[in-house]
């Protein structure tokens, strides 16, 4: 039995696949999510 057959009923089907370009490209992703004070830092601050 393949992994797909074993797990297909456990998770919802993926309806949309996107690329980095759909989010503005890697430069925009870096700035929005990972630069100093961006979303990732805000999430980490809430967990601390």
N, C-alpha and C positions, 0 to 999 in steps of 0.2 A: 504494500500500500504506500502511496506517495505521501509526502508531508502535506500537500495541498488537500488531498482527500481526507486526511486525518484531522485537519484543522479548519476546513472551510465552514463548518457549522458553528465554530466557536467565536468567529470574528465577523464584523459586518464587511460586506464587499466594498472595495475602494471604488468610488464613483468618479473621483477627479484626481488626476495626477498633474502636478504643475512643475515648472522648471524655475530655476533661480531668476531667469529673465522675467517671468511672470510677476515676480515680487520686486522688480526694479533692477535686478542684477546684483552681483556679489558686493559691489561697493555700497549700494543702498542697504542691503541686508546687514552688512557689517556695521554701518552707521546706526541703523535703527535698533538692532538687537544686541550688538556686542561691544560697541565703543563704550568708553568710560561714562557711566551714568545712564546708559541705555536700558532697554527692557530687561535684559538678563540681570543686570545689577539690581534693578528694582525688585525683581522676583527673589533674588538671593537675600536682599535686605529684609524682606517680609518674613523669610524663613528663619532669620537669625534672632 
